[in-house]
Amino acid sequence: MSRFEPLPLLFAATLAAGCGSTIHAQYEEARLEALADPGPTASDWAADGELGLSWDLVTTLAVRELQQRLESPDSRLRIELPLGAEASLAPRVELTETEIGPARACDACVRVSAGFDGELDWKLGSLKGSVPMNLNVQAVLEMVARAQGEATVVEAQLKRATVELPKDLQVDRLRVDLNDPLVRWLQGLIEREFPPIPVAEIGTDEVPVRAVRLGAQPEYLTIQVLTSSPVRSEAALTPLASGDWYLSLDERVLLGLARREAFETGELDFEVYADPQSLAVDERAFTMGLRLWRLAGAGWWRDYQVSGTLEVEDQQIKLEPSDVVELDHSRGAGLVDPLALLAKGIILDAIEDALQIARPAKLQEPIGGAKLVLTVDRAQGGSGALSLQGSAEIQERKQGKKDKGQKSGSEGGSGSGSKKSKSSRSQR
């Protein structure tokens, strides 16, 4: 009998160790799940998010670039005349109308028709003058995605262009045909000098993307993204398409990105670790299921439901927690303030960072003396996604005017590559 006497003590010790190890094992299981590799990218991957750019915005940028090329000081055609003389021609035109439509050339192409009115300046020795000029340009733009470091840039590239002069140009003193050489020169100038125009920036250091897919809808260029979140969408994404641009990200994907960030961060205070477990956004209200783990000693956990609102602050999306309700806890769980831990910004900042994953490009170089100003007009949740809608303004730098049809507003917006301090939430 004596050889069996240690068993009760051994069994008790095993139970005591098992109670603590259960909490630690549960935490480790949750950690491995949050940090799991998303696996290989399938050819028919479902989108985690979608950025939409209105074709009006894309073509406005392209047409302004086209006009800048036509008005460049270097845009001058030289024509040889009889007896060795040489004349020079330079267009001076303004955009009068633009039409856009689908192009059959590719899935992410758009056809642009631009009309220009103005004058053709001519010079022959000491003689000079001008004649009225009308110009039509038909162009097909192809949207192309290319890697740029850790990010992806979507560009509008000129696929082809044709130039038409509706009326014959006549300059009595030159006495030569101007139409054919001028059309050939203008078409060559456009095709040769027209640069790729960045229209969107995809991916950030904090939220890299695994794949990008371009498409065309009647009103929008669509850019679908696949993130590195280990959690996939349960249903097809239903973007809330509105405004000059929009961005929709699946709630489950946002949760997966926030959860990974939380476990990569690790301990917050007093050996407490955060684990966001659910996220739902309805209009401007959000609720988040949050588990707080403590791994000291035997360990424990507490579950909370945090609620708050979506706010737009300085063109950034902020999730502002306001209320918390305790849902459950393990045996022996201590007390902790979840709102104080959320104020450190780790979890909510991860969601806010994810909303920077795709934005219209902020142009590095002004186009035609103007710059692009982006505004976030609305943030809302619905249909299992969090969505932003925004406007874009072409702001004249010299005259201080906006393009016709664009509303006036303060300069704002942020490129997708922008970073913000992680301590910004605790300072508010």
Secondary structure, 3 states (H helix, E strand, C coil): CHHHCHHHHHHHHHHHHHHHHHHHHHHHHHHHHHCCCCCCCCCCCCCCEEEEEEHHHHHHHHHHHHHHHHCCCCCCEEEECHHHCEEEEEEEEEEEEEEEEECCCCCCEEEEEEEEEEEEEEEECCEEEEEEEEEEEEEEEEEEEEEECCEEEEEEEEEEEEEECCCCCCCCCCCCCCHHHHHHHHHHHHHHHCCCEEEEEECCCCCCEEEEEEEECCCEEEEEEEECCCCCCCCCCCCCCCCCEEEEEEHHHHHHHHHHHHHHHCECCCCEEEEEEEEEEEECEEEEEEEEEECCCCCEEEEEEEEEEEEEECCEEEEEEEEEEEEEECCCCCCCCHHHHHCCCHHHHHHHHHCCCEEECCCCCCECCEEEEEEEEEEEEECCEEEEEEEEEEEECCCCCECCCCCCCCCCCCCCCCCCCCCHHHHC
